[in-house]
Amino acid sequence: MPLVNLYQALDTERRKVIVGQRWTFDLLLVALLTDGHVLLEGVPGVAKTLMARTLATTLKAEFKRVQFTPDLMPSDVIGTNVFDLASSTFSLRRGPVFTNILLGDEINRAPAKTQSALLESMEERQVTIDGVSHPLPELFMVLATENPVEYEGTYPLPEAQLDRFLFKVLIDYPSHDEGLQVLKNYQAGFNPRNLATLGVQPVAGLEDVRAARQEIAAVKVADAVLDYIQRIVDESRRSPDLSLGGSPRAAIALLQTGKTLAALQGRDFVVPDDIKLLVAPVMRHRIILKPEAEIEGLNADRALERILGRVEVPR
C-alpha cells in the first residue's frame, strides 16, 4: 500500500491504545522505515514498552524484550552454542536479539561488555558467536530505554555507542487531559497486556515495509537542502556552547530521516522544515555541552535551537 495510507492505518491502530504521544510514535516509525534504532528516555510508566509492542503488533513483527541488569551477560542477549549429549554436537540457542523489534529496557544498567554485544547487531545486522556470523532478520530495530532520574548502578553509554542510535527520543509526562483520558480508559477496563482484546490489528507486513523503503529512496532532495543539512552540522562543530558537535553520521541521519518524514506526509521532496523538526532527535545525543554552558542552564535541545537560529534557511 502507498506509504501515506500505511501511515494512516498504523496511526489508527495506535490511537486504540496510546493516548497522545503522536510525535513519539511517528519518530519510531520514521526510524523503522529508515532502518535505524532509537534510544527512548523517559520516567517509568509513560508507555515506552506499550508503544514498542503496538508498533510490532501493527506490523506483524516479532517483538522481544530484554531487561538489562548489572549481571546480564552477552550470551543472554545474542545466544550461545549448547552441547547436546544425545547427538554429541553443538547447536545454536538463539538469544532474544534474533527478532524484528527488540526492546532493551534500561540499557544503561548493563556493563559495557553486554552493551557492546548489541553494537554488531545494530551496525552489521548480524551477530558472531564462536567465530561464526549469523544474519539477523531483514526487519530489525533496537529500541533501548533509559531512566533519566535514576543513575545509581548505571553505566553511561559512550559517545561511540550513542552515535549508532538514529534518534534519541524524550518522552514527557502526559498533559492533564491526556492523563485524565488514560484514567478513564483504565476505569472502562483497558488492559495493556492484551492488545488483541483492545482491537489492535496487524495492518502491514514486511512486504509493505520493503515497498515503503523503495518509495522513500525515490524522494528528491535539492542541493540547497543538502547544503542546509551540512551547514547545521558544521555550525554544531564550531558552536561556543559545545565541546563535541555532530558527526558525519548525524548529517546522513538528517538526510535519510528527512526523506522518510517527507514521504510519510505524502511528498516526494524534502523541505527545510522537515530537517528542522528532526534536528533535536537526531543530534541531541551526539553533542556534548561545555561545562560553562551547563552552568548557564543550557541543555542539548536549547543549544541546538541556537544553532538553527544561526543557520540561514534556504528559500
FENLINRA-V41056 format. One line per field, one symbol per residue. phi: phi as a letter, one per 30 degrees, with the letter a starting at -180 (. if undefined). psi: psi as a letter, one per 30 degrees, with the letter a starting at -180 (. if undefined). Layout:
BEGIN
phi = ???
psi = ???
END
This chain:
BEGIN
phi = .edddddddddddeddbccihddddddddedddcibbbccbaddicidddddddddddchcdbbbbddbdcdceddccjadcdcddchbcbdcdddddacbcccdheddcdeddedddddddcchabcbhicdbdceecbbccccbcdcbcdicbeddeddeddddbcccccdddeddddddddddddjebddbdddcidcdcabddddeddddddddddbdeddeddeddddedddcdddccbcddeddddddddddddddddciccbccededddcedddcdcccbddedddddjdbddddddddddccdddc
psi = lkeeeeeeeeeeeefffkkageeeeeeeeeeefghalkjkkllkgggeeeeeeeeeefghkkklkkjklfgkleffefalkkkjeefhlkkkjklffiaejkjjkhfgfkleeeefffeeeeefhlkkjhgkkkkllejkkkjklkjffjfkgljkkleeeeffkeljkkjlllleeeeeeeeeeefggkjffjfefggkkkflaeeeeeeeeeeeffkkjleeeeeeeeeeeeeefgkffkfkakleeeeeeeeefeeeeeefgglglkleeeeeefeefefffflkkkeeeeefgkleeeeeeeeeffkkkk.
END
